[in-house]
Amino acid sequence: ITAASVRLDLWLWAARFFKTRGIARQAIETGKVDVAGQRAKPARSVRVGDSLRVVRGDDVFEVTVASVVSRRGPASVAHSMYLESESSRTTREAARAARRDRRRPLRRGRTPFRG
């Protein structure tokens, strides 16, 4: 079902940024979601063209709303609901690579081979 505007918490849930609407609402209330650079409330209307900044764990998404759907559908449809900026994607991937490099190596990588 397509609408002209929908609640922010509903859109974040339908776009699969958060697993439940309750978690989406909590993220909005704690300031982890900005709409056009401003803090928002869960009931704020989201329209096509709005820019969002979503912080989820260590990942930061800067997206533009491409479509507004009020029902949660498959992941392929959810991914088409927003357009992530190229700078956001590269920054997120670089941060993920840095976190991966900081992890402790596996045991077989730390101990010398005795054969």
N, CA and C of each residue as an Amber inpcrd file, in Angstrom:
protein
   345
   0.8590000  -1.1810000   0.0000000   0.0000000   0.0000000   0.0000000
   0.8950000   1.2310000   0.0000000   0.7390000   2.0800000  -0.9900000
   1.5360000   3.2830000  -1.1180000   0.7350000   4.4730000  -0.6270000
   1.4020000   5.3470000   0.1190000   0.7450000   6.5320000   0.6640000
   1.5990000   7.7550000   0.3350000   1.0200000   8.9490000   0.4820000
   1.7770000  10.1790000   0.2340000   2.7810000  10.4150000   1.3480000
   2.3990000  10.0920000   2.5820000   3.3150000  10.2150000   3.7180000
   2.9600000   9.1440000   4.7390000   3.9330000   8.8260000   5.5790000
   3.7380000   7.7960000   6.5820000   4.5720000   8.1670000   7.8050000
   4.2260000   7.6190000   8.9560000   4.9700000   7.8850000  10.1820000
   6.4250000   7.4440000  10.0440000   7.3290000   8.1740000  10.6680000
   8.7530000   7.8720000  10.5910000   9.0730000   6.5000000  11.1550000
   8.5070000   6.1480000  12.3170000   8.8170000   4.8440000  12.9050000
   8.3150000   3.6990000  12.0220000   7.1760000   3.9060000  11.3870000
   6.6280000   2.8920000  10.4840000   7.5030000   2.7380000   9.2510000
   7.9780000   3.8580000   8.7000000   8.8200000   3.8000000   7.5070000
  10.1530000   3.1060000   7.8110000  10.7660000   3.4290000   8.9530000
  12.0370000   2.7900000   9.3120000  11.8700000   1.2870000   9.4870000
  10.7450000   0.8760000  10.0460000  10.4530000  -0.5510000  10.2200000
  10.2150000  -1.2120000   8.8600000   9.4150000  -0.5610000   7.9930000
   9.1070000  -1.1250000   6.6760000  10.3560000  -1.1870000   5.7930000
  11.2850000  -0.2370000   5.9650000  12.5220000  -0.2240000   5.1770000
  13.5870000  -1.1220000   5.7970000  13.2440000  -1.8050000   6.8730000
  14.0930000  -2.7970000   7.5410000  15.3680000  -2.2250000   8.1420000
  15.2980000  -0.9830000   8.6140000  16.4090000  -0.4510000   9.3940000
  16.3610000  -1.0150000  10.8050000  15.1490000  -1.2880000  11.2900000
  14.9690000  -1.8450000  12.6260000  13.9960000  -3.0120000  12.5510000
  14.1810000  -3.9740000  13.4630000  13.3960000  -5.2050000  13.4230000
  11.9440000  -5.0010000  13.8620000  11.7160000  -4.0940000  14.8020000
  10.3540000  -3.8310000  15.2620000  10.0910000  -2.3280000  15.2710000
   8.8200000  -1.9600000  15.2660000   8.4770000  -0.5420000  15.3490000
   8.8640000   0.0200000  16.7040000   8.7880000  -0.7930000  17.7370000
   9.1780000  -0.3440000  19.0680000  10.6480000   0.0370000  19.1300000
  11.4960000  -0.7600000  18.5060000  12.9270000  -0.4410000  18.4750000
  13.1620000   0.8020000  17.6250000  12.4180000   0.9440000  16.5290000
  12.5210000   2.1420000  15.6950000  12.1060000   3.3840000  16.4900000
  11.0200000   3.2680000  17.2340000  10.5430000   4.3910000  18.0540000
  11.5860000   4.7790000  19.0940000  12.1810000   3.7710000  19.7390000
  13.2010000   4.0330000  20.7570000  14.4200000   4.7170000  20.1450000
  14.8350000   4.3000000  18.9500000  15.9740000   4.9200000  18.2830000
  15.6770000   6.3790000  17.9470000  14.4570000   6.6560000  17.5080000
  14.0770000   8.0310000  17.1830000  14.0760000   8.8860000  18.4400000
  13.5070000   8.3690000  19.5240000  13.4160000   9.1340000  20.7670000
  14.7760000   9.3890000  21.4090000  15.7510000   8.5120000  21.1690000
  17.0830000   8.7070000  21.7450000  17.9990000   9.4970000  20.8150000
  17.4710000  10.0220000  19.7110000  18.2330000  10.9070000  18.8440000
  19.1120000  10.2070000  17.8270000  18.8480000   8.9520000  17.5470000
  19.6660000   8.2180000  16.5820000  19.1560000   8.3750000  15.1450000
  18.0510000   9.0790000  14.9770000  17.4900000   9.3200000  13.6420000
  17.2360000  10.8150000  13.4910000  17.7910000  11.4010000  12.4220000
  17.5710000  12.8130000  12.1100000  16.8590000  12.9060000  10.7700000
  15.9340000  13.8480000  10.6700000  15.2550000  14.1200000   9.4060000
  15.6540000  15.5270000   8.9990000  16.3290000  15.6460000   7.8660000
  16.8140000  16.9310000   7.3620000  17.6690000  17.6480000   8.4050000
  18.4860000  16.8880000   9.1250000  19.4010000  17.4800000  10.0960000
  18.7860000  17.8430000  11.4370000  17.5310000  17.5130000  11.6590000
  16.8620000  17.8380000  12.9160000  16.3440000  16.5770000  13.5860000
  16.3480000  16.6000000  14.9350000  15.7600000  15.4760000  15.6620000
  14.2790000  15.4000000  15.3450000  13.7670000  14.1980000  15.3360000
  12.3630000  14.0040000  14.9720000  11.6510000  13.2180000  16.0510000
  10.3430000  13.1980000  15.9450000   9.5070000  12.3750000  16.8160000
   9.0110000  11.1890000  16.0030000   8.6220000  10.0870000  16.6610000
   8.1810000   8.9010000  15.9190000   6.9900000   9.1430000  14.9910000
   6.1260000  10.0910000  15.3150000   4.9280000  10.3280000  14.5110000
   5.1680000  11.3170000  13.3750000   6.3790000  11.7850000  13.1890000
   6.6590000  12.7340000  12.1150000   6.3790000  12.0830000  10.7610000
   5.7920000  12.8390000   9.8600000   5.4770000  12.3230000   8.5240000
   6.7350000  12.3100000   7.6590000   6.9140000  11.2160000   6.9340000
   8.0320000  11.0720000   6.0060000   7.4590000  11.0760000   4.6040000
   8.0630000  11.8620000   3.7280000   7.6150000  11.9580000   2.3340000
   8.7740000  11.6240000   1.4110000   8.4780000  11.3500000   0.1680000
   9.5070000  11.0770000  -0.8300000  10.3960000  12.3150000  -0.9570000
  11.7030000  12.0920000  -0.9370000  12.6630000  13.1890000  -1.0550000
  13.2530000  13.6330000   0.2740000  12.6870000  13.2130000   1.3930000
  13.2380000  13.5730000   2.7010000  14.5990000  12.9030000   2.8830000
  15.5200000  13.6290000   3.5300000  16.8360000  13.0510000   3.8110000
  16.8840000  12.6370000   5.2780000  17.3600000  11.4190000   5.5190000
  17.4290000  10.8600000   6.8660000  18.8620000  10.4770000   7.1940000
  19.2070000  10.5930000   8.4670000  20.4780000  10.0870000   8.9720000
  20.1210000   9.1020000  10.0730000  20.4510000   7.8220000   9.8540000
  20.0730000   6.7540000  10.7730000  21.3430000   6.1400000  11.3530000
  21.4460000   6.1400000  12.6890000  22.5790000   5.5110000  13.3730000
  22.0770000   4.1930000  13.9380000  22.6920000   3.0980000  13.4970000
  22.2970000   1.7740000  13.9530000  23.5630000   1.0390000  14.3830000
  23.7790000   0.9810000  15.6870000  25.0060000   0.3810000  16.1980000
  26.1890000   1.2430000  15.8170000  27.1720000   0.6570000  15.1430000
  28.3380000   1.4110000  14.6850000  28.1480000   1.9620000  13.2800000
  27.0680000   1.6060000  12.6190000  26.8240000   2.0310000  11.2360000
  25.9900000   3.3000000  11.1950000  26.3610000   4.2040000  10.2860000
  25.6170000   5.4410000  10.0680000  25.1660000   5.4530000   8.6120000
  23.8600000   5.5410000   8.4140000  23.2790000   5.5670000   7.0770000
  22.7760000   6.9730000   6.7830000  23.1570000   7.5310000   5.6430000
  22.6000000   8.7970000   5.1680000  21.8140000   8.4650000   3.9130000
  20.4920000   8.5240000   4.0220000  19.6330000   8.0620000   2.9350000
  18.6290000   9.1320000   2.5400000  18.1260000   8.9880000   1.3250000
  17.0330000   9.8090000   0.8220000  15.8480000   8.8870000   0.5760000
  14.6800000   9.2860000   1.0260000  13.4800000   8.4610000   0.8810000
  13.0850000   8.4300000  -0.5960000  13.0240000   7.2190000  -1.1680000
  12.6670000   7.0540000  -2.5760000  11.1950000   6.6920000  -2.7480000
  10.6420000   5.9460000  -1.7870000   9.2190000   5.6070000  -1.8470000
   8.6970000   5.4460000  -0.4250000   7.4120000   5.6400000  -0.3080000
   6.7570000   5.5560000   0.9970000   5.7490000   4.4220000   0.9500000
   5.9990000   3.3980000   1.7660000   5.1250000   2.2390000   1.8350000
   4.7880000   2.0060000   3.3010000   3.5330000   1.7270000   3.5890000
   3.1160000   1.5760000   4.9800000   3.0990000   0.1290000   5.4460000
   3.4240000  -0.8130000   4.5530000   3.4530000  -2.2260000   4.9470000
   4.8540000  -2.7680000   4.7400000   5.2680000  -3.6420000   5.6440000
   6.5770000  -4.2610000   5.5300000   6.5030000  -5.3890000   4.5140000
   7.4310000  -5.3730000   3.5650000   7.4530000  -6.3860000   2.5290000
   8.7930000  -7.0890000   2.4990000   9.1050000  -7.7410000   1.3950000
  10.3810000  -8.4390000   1.2890000  11.5570000  -7.4680000   1.2950000
  12.7500000  -7.9960000   1.5800000  13.9380000  -7.1670000   1.6840000
  14.2530000  -6.4450000   0.3810000  13.9680000  -7.0680000  -0.7530000
  14.2410000  -6.4120000  -2.0380000  13.3980000  -5.1480000  -2.2020000
  12.1580000  -5.1940000  -1.7450000  11.2890000  -4.0110000  -1.7980000
  11.7610000  -2.9800000  -0.7780000  12.1590000  -3.4350000   0.3940000
  12.6210000  -2.5190000   1.4390000  13.8560000  -1.7620000   0.9840000
  14.7770000  -2.4280000   0.2910000  15.9960000  -1.7720000  -0.1640000
  15.7100000  -0.7160000  -1.2270000  14.6350000  -0.8990000  -1.9800000
  14.2890000   0.0770000  -3.0180000  13.5420000   1.2840000  -2.4500000
  13.2580000   1.2830000  -1.1570000  12.5320000   2.3990000  -0.5400000
  13.4290000   3.5960000  -0.2430000  14.7530000   3.4180000  -0.3410000
  15.6660000   4.5150000  -0.0450000  16.8830000   4.4520000  -0.9470000
  17.5530000   5.5920000  -1.0800000  18.7960000   5.6970000  -1.8310000
  19.8740000   6.1550000  -0.8550000  20.8920000   5.3300000  -0.6700000
  21.9740000   5.6980000   0.2480000  23.0110000   6.5040000  -0.5210000
  23.5150000   7.5870000   0.0840000  24.5200000   8.3980000  -0.5830000
  25.8210000   7.6160000  -0.7080000  26.5620000   7.9260000  -1.7470000
  27.8260000   7.2150000  -2.0070000  28.8330000   7.4530000  -0.8860000
  28.8750000   8.6740000  -0.3520000  29.8130000   8.9680000   0.7420000
  29.4500000   8.1780000   1.9910000  28.1630000   8.0170000   2.2520000
  27.7180000   7.2340000   3.4010000  28.1310000   5.7780000   3.2410000
  27.9490000   5.2390000   2.0520000  28.2910000   3.8420000   1.8040000
  29.7930000   3.5970000   1.9680000  30.6270000   4.4770000   1.3910000
  32.0780000   4.2810000   1.4920000  32.5630000   4.4500000   2.9230000
  32.0080000   5.4060000   3.6530000  32.3860000   5.6040000   5.0540000
  32.0020000   4.3930000   5.8900000  30.8110000   3.8530000   5.6530000
  30.3450000   2.6920000   6.3980000  31.2030000   1.4680000   6.1100000
  31.5590000   1.2630000   4.8320000  32.3980000   0.1250000   4.4780000
  33.8110000   0.2630000   5.0400000  34.3570000   1.4890000   5.0620000
  35.6870000   1.7130000   5.6370000  35.6730000   1.4440000   7.1390000
  34.6240000   1.8760000   7.8190000  34.5130000   1.6230000   9.2600000
  34.3740000   0.1350000   9.5350000  33.6280000  -0.5760000   8.6960000
  33.4790000  -2.0200000   8.8640000  34.8240000  -2.7270000   8.6700000
  35.6050000  -2.2980000   7.6730000  36.9260000  -2.8950000   7.4390000
  37.8620000  -2.6110000   8.6110000  37.7840000  -1.4030000   9.1750000
  38.6320000  -1.0610000  10.3240000  38.2640000  -1.9130000  11.5360000
  36.9590000  -2.1370000  11.7480000  36.5430000  -2.9960000  12.8690000
  37.0110000  -4.4250000  12.6550000  36.9610000  -4.8870000  11.4230000
  37.3900000  -6.2420000  11.1250000  38.8960000  -6.3950000  11.3610000
  39.6840000  -5.3740000  11.0440000  41.1330000  -5.4360000  11.2410000
  41.5200000  -5.3900000  12.7120000  40.6720000  -4.7850000  13.5590000
  40.9780000  -4.6880000  14.9930000  40.6810000  -5.9650000  15.7550000
  39.9120000  -6.8630000  15.1550000  39.5400000  -8.0890000  15.8630000
  40.7640000  -8.9340000  16.1590000  40.6660000  -9.7230000  17.1930000
  41.7290000 -10.6310000  17.5730000  41.8100000 -11.7660000  16.5440000
  43.0200000 -12.1290000  16.1220000  43.1090000 -13.2010000  15.1270000
  42.7280000 -14.5520000  15.7170000  42.4200000 -15.4760000  14.8390000
  42.1080000 -16.8250000  15.2840000  43.3140000 -17.4550000  15.9540000
  43.0780000 -18.4630000  16.7730000  44.1720000 -19.0790000  17.5090000
  45.2270000 -19.6370000  16.5680000  44.7870000 -20.2350000  15.4720000
  45.7800000 -20.8380000  14.5790000  46.6600000 -19.7640000  13.9380000
  46.2130000 -18.5410000  13.9110000  47.0370000 -17.4490000  13.3810000
  48.0040000 -16.9020000  14.4010000  47.7790000 -17.1870000  15.7040000
  48.6440000 -16.6480000  16.7600000  49.7280000 -17.6250000  17.1830000
  49.4860000 -18.9210000  17.0660000  50.4440000 -19.9030000  17.5800000
  51.3120000 -20.4380000  16.4440000  52.6030000 -20.6340000  16.7240000
  53.4790000 -21.1730000  15.6710000  53.1210000 -22.6230000  15.3650000
  53.3720000 -23.0050000  14.1520000  53.0760000 -24.3690000  13.7130000
  54.1450000 -25.3340000  14.1950000  53.6940000 -26.3950000  14.8590000
  54.6430000 -27.4260000  15.3110000  54.2720000 -28.7190000  14.6170000
  55.0710000 -29.1180000  13.7440000  54.6750000 -30.3020000  13.0290000
  55.7350000 -31.2770000  12.9580000
